[in-house]
C-alpha cells in the first residue's frame, strides 16, 4: 500500500526540515541534501534521525537517477535549488 498523498504533503526530513523523495517501490523516503534514506515499515515512515541510513555516493547517484527518470516529485516545494542536488 502506498503512503497517503495527504501525509506525503507534510513529510519533511526531521533534521534539515526539507522535502523528501518517496521511493514507493523501495519503501523509503530519501533526502538528497544529507544523502539520507528513511525506511518505511508497515506503511509507517520511520522518521528518526538515528534510524536513518546515510548512503554512499554511488547509491545517492542511483537514487537521484531514478528520481529523475521516473519523474518523482519532492514531498513539498522547499523553494531551494538544493532539492534536486546530485
N, CA and C of each residue as an Amber inpcrd file, in Angstrom:
protein
   258
   0.8410000  -1.1820000   0.0000000   0.0000000   0.0000000   0.0000000
   0.8870000   1.2470000   0.0000000   0.5150000   2.2320000  -0.7720000
   1.2780000   3.4720000  -0.8730000   0.9280000   4.4160000   0.2770000
   1.8530000   5.3050000   0.5700000   1.5870000   6.3190000   1.5860000
   0.5290000   7.2870000   1.0740000  -0.2410000   7.8050000   1.9710000
  -1.2950000   8.7560000   1.6420000  -0.7050000  10.0360000   1.0400000
  -1.3220000  10.5460000  -0.0440000  -0.8610000  11.8200000  -0.6120000
  -0.9180000  12.9640000   0.4030000  -1.8910000  12.9330000   1.2930000
  -2.0030000  13.9750000   2.3280000  -0.8060000  13.9020000   3.2670000
  -0.4130000  12.6970000   3.6570000   0.7640000  12.5180000   4.5130000
   2.0210000  12.9850000   3.7910000   2.1560000  12.6190000   2.5210000
   3.3510000  12.9940000   1.7650000   3.5200000  14.5060000   1.6650000
   2.4140000  15.2370000   1.6200000   2.4760000  16.6990000   1.5110000
   3.1070000  17.3580000   2.7310000   3.0980000  16.6760000   3.8650000
   3.6250000  17.2790000   5.0910000   4.9070000  16.6230000   5.5940000
   5.3170000  15.5210000   4.9690000   6.5350000  14.8410000   5.4250000
   7.7770000  15.6560000   5.0780000   8.6330000  15.8170000   6.0590000
   9.8930000  16.5370000   5.8930000  10.9770000  15.7850000   6.6430000
  12.2100000  16.0260000   6.2510000  13.3280000  15.4370000   6.9630000
  13.3420000  15.9900000   8.3910000  13.4480000  15.1370000   9.3920000
  13.4510000  15.6250000  10.7710000  14.6960000  16.4280000  11.1280000
  15.7600000  16.2840000  10.3370000  16.9840000  17.0180000  10.6580000
  17.0410000  18.3830000   9.9850000  16.8830000  18.4380000   8.6490000
  17.0080000  19.7350000   7.9680000  15.6610000  20.3480000   7.5740000
  14.5760000  19.6460000   7.8780000  13.2010000  20.1110000   7.6420000
  12.8640000  20.3000000   6.1670000  13.7030000  19.7790000   5.2790000
  13.4740000  19.9020000   3.8460000  12.6530000  18.7600000   3.2830000
  12.2630000  18.8740000   2.0100000  11.4500000  17.8500000   1.3600000
  12.2200000  16.5550000   1.1310000  11.4530000  15.5070000   0.9200000
  11.9960000  14.1680000   0.6900000  11.4480000  13.6220000  -0.6200000
  12.0930000  12.6060000  -1.1480000  11.5700000  11.8810000  -2.3060000
  11.0370000  10.5440000  -1.8140000   9.8190000  10.2240000  -2.2340000
   9.1740000   8.9730000  -1.8490000   9.4940000   7.9150000  -2.8910000
  10.2570000   6.9140000  -2.4710000  10.6220000   5.7910000  -3.3350000
   9.6970000   4.6350000  -2.9760000   8.5140000   4.6580000  -3.5540000
   7.4660000   3.7250000  -3.1700000   7.9000000   2.2690000  -3.2980000
   8.5290000   1.9170000  -4.4260000   8.9110000   0.5190000  -4.6360000
  10.0670000   0.0640000  -3.7540000  10.7410000   1.0020000  -3.0920000
  11.8460000   0.6690000  -2.1880000  11.4540000   0.8520000  -0.7160000
  10.1970000   1.2400000  -0.4860000   9.7220000   1.5030000   0.8770000
  10.6630000   2.4340000   1.6160000  10.9160000   3.5940000   1.0010000
  11.8530000   4.5400000   1.6010000  11.5190000   5.9720000   1.2090000
  11.9970000   6.8800000   2.0290000  11.9870000   8.3100000   1.7400000
  13.4490000   8.7340000   1.7000000  13.7880000   9.6280000   0.7640000
  15.2000000   9.9840000   0.5790000  15.4010000  11.4910000   0.6430000
  16.4300000  11.9020000   1.3760000  16.8350000  13.3010000   1.4650000
  18.1550000  13.4520000   0.7050000  18.1260000  14.1050000  -0.4700000
  19.3490000  14.2380000  -1.2660000  20.3630000  15.2260000  -0.6740000
  19.8990000  16.1350000   0.1630000  20.8100000  17.1290000   0.7390000
  21.7430000  16.4960000   1.7600000  21.2320000  15.5150000   2.5010000
  22.0260000  14.8320000   3.5240000  22.3990000  13.4120000   3.1120000
  22.0060000  13.0230000   1.9120000  22.1650000  11.6460000   1.3930000
  21.7050000  10.6260000   2.4330000  20.5070000  10.8670000   2.9360000
  19.9600000  10.0370000   3.9970000  18.6520000   9.3940000   3.5390000
  18.5120000   8.1060000   3.8510000  17.3200000   7.3490000   3.4910000
  16.5990000   6.9200000   4.7770000  15.2800000   7.1680000   4.7790000
  14.4140000   6.7630000   5.8840000  13.5410000   5.6070000   5.4000000
  13.5420000   4.5130000   6.1270000  12.7610000   3.3480000   5.7020000
  11.2910000   3.5230000   6.0820000  10.4610000   2.7580000   5.3980000
   9.0330000   2.7150000   5.6900000   8.7140000   1.2800000   6.0770000
   8.1590000   1.1050000   7.2580000   7.8130000  -0.2300000   7.7580000
   6.3120000  -0.2970000   7.9930000   5.6660000  -1.2880000   7.3950000
   4.2170000  -1.4690000   7.5660000   3.4660000  -0.1750000   7.2620000
   3.8730000   0.4950000   6.1770000   3.2530000   1.7500000   5.7290000
   3.4180000   2.9020000   6.7080000   4.4200000   2.8100000   7.5880000
   4.7020000   3.8810000   8.5440000   6.1430000   4.3510000   8.3400000
   6.3360000   5.6250000   7.9540000   7.6980000   6.1420000   7.8110000
   8.4100000   6.1920000   9.1640000   9.6190000   5.6800000   9.2040000
  10.4390000   5.7260000  10.4140000  11.3060000   6.9850000  10.2920000
  10.8380000   8.0670000  10.9040000  11.4500000   9.3750000  10.7210000
  12.3500000   9.7700000  11.8940000  13.0740000   8.8190000  12.4220000
  14.0250000   9.0810000  13.4960000  15.4120000   9.2550000  12.8940000
  16.0780000  10.3260000  13.2260000  17.4000000  10.6090000  12.6670000
  18.3570000   9.4540000  12.9280000  18.3300000   8.9180000  14.1280000
  19.2610000   7.8380000  14.4730000  18.9390000   6.5260000  13.7620000
  17.7600000   6.4050000  13.1790000  17.3680000   5.2030000  12.4410000
  17.6100000   5.3380000  10.9370000  17.9290000   6.5370000  10.4830000
  18.1440000   6.7790000   9.0550000  19.4580000   6.1500000   8.6000000
  19.5210000   5.8560000   7.3100000  20.7310000   5.2970000   6.7070000
  21.3680000   6.3530000   5.8110000  22.6270000   6.6570000   6.0430000
  23.3540000   7.5500000   5.1580000  23.9190000   6.7060000   4.0290000
  23.5910000   7.0780000   2.7990000  24.0100000   6.2770000   1.6470000
  25.3110000   6.8260000   1.0750000  26.0610000   5.9410000   0.4080000
  27.3240000   6.3760000  -0.2020000  27.0470000   7.0970000  -1.5240000
  28.0950000   7.6390000  -2.1190000  27.9670000   8.4510000  -3.3320000
  27.3470000   7.6720000  -4.4930000  27.7190000   6.4220000  -4.6680000
  27.1570000   5.6200000  -5.7570000  25.6610000   5.3940000  -5.5720000
  25.2580000   5.1080000  -4.3520000  23.8370000   4.8980000  -4.0770000
  23.0610000   6.1990000  -4.2310000  23.6370000   7.3060000  -3.8030000
  22.9860000   8.6070000  -3.9680000  22.7710000   8.9110000  -5.4480000
  23.7620000   8.6230000  -6.2800000  23.6200000   8.8420000  -7.7250000
  22.5400000   7.9420000  -8.3060000  22.5010000   6.6890000  -7.8630000
  21.4820000   5.7580000  -8.3630000  20.0790000   6.2560000  -8.0130000
  19.9160000   6.6780000  -6.7670000  18.6030000   7.1520000  -6.3240000
  18.1890000   8.3890000  -7.1130000  19.0890000   9.3360000  -7.2720000
  18.7280000  10.5650000  -7.9780000  18.4950000  10.3150000  -9.4650000
  19.1860000   9.3450000 -10.0520000  18.9090000   8.9720000 -11.4430000
  17.4960000   8.4030000 -11.5430000  17.1110000   7.6050000 -10.5550000
  15.7650000   7.0280000 -10.5160000  14.7300000   8.1430000 -10.3530000
  14.9820000   9.0660000  -9.4420000  14.0790000  10.2000000  -9.2200000
  13.8720000  10.9570000 -10.5290000  14.9640000  11.2060000 -11.2280000
  14.9030000  11.9420000 -12.4890000  14.1740000  11.1590000 -13.5800000
  14.5350000   9.9040000 -13.7580000  13.9570000   9.1130000 -14.8480000
  12.4780000   8.7990000 -14.6200000  12.0600000   8.6750000 -13.3600000
  10.6680000   8.3490000 -13.0490000   9.8280000   9.5890000 -12.7390000
  10.4640000  10.7630000 -12.7590000   9.7270000  11.9960000 -12.5010000
   9.1710000  12.0940000 -11.0910000   9.9030000  11.5470000 -10.1270000
   9.4440000  11.5760000  -8.7280000   9.5880000  13.0040000  -8.2010000
   8.5090000  13.5150000  -7.6570000   8.4870000  14.8810000  -7.1250000
   8.7740000  14.8620000  -5.6290000   9.3500000  15.9550000  -5.1010000
   9.5810000  16.0280000  -3.6540000   8.2560000  16.1000000  -2.9000000
   8.2940000  15.7830000  -1.6230000   7.0840000  15.7700000  -0.8100000
   6.4260000  17.1450000  -0.7410000   7.2020000  18.2010000  -0.8570000
   6.6650000  19.5590000  -0.9450000   7.7200000  20.4270000  -1.6040000
   7.3300000  21.6230000  -2.0070000   8.2670000  22.5360000  -2.6550000
   9.0570000  23.2710000  -1.5860000  10.3380000  22.8840000  -1.4520000
  11.1830000  23.5010000  -0.4470000  11.7370000  24.8460000  -0.8490000
  11.5340000  25.2340000  -2.1160000  11.9660000  26.5350000  -2.5770000
  13.4600000  26.7000000  -2.6750000  14.2160000  25.5860000  -2.7590000
  15.6680000  25.6570000  -2.8320000  16.1690000  24.8650000  -4.0290000
  17.2180000  25.3730000  -4.6590000  17.8070000  24.6600000  -5.7930000
  18.5160000  23.3950000  -5.3290000  18.7680000  23.2580000  -4.0250000
  19.4090000  22.0660000  -3.4970000  18.4850000  20.8570000  -3.5120000
  17.1810000  21.0680000  -3.6800000  16.2330000  19.9640000  -3.6750000
  16.5470000  18.9460000  -4.7480000  17.1410000  19.3780000  -5.8400000
  17.4770000  18.4720000  -6.9330000  18.9670000  18.1660000  -6.9430000
  19.5940000  18.2140000  -5.7920000  21.0450000  18.0300000  -5.6860000
  21.4890000  16.6630000  -6.1930000  22.7130000  16.6570000  -6.6580000
  23.4210000  15.4710000  -7.1520000  22.6820000  14.7490000  -8.2110000
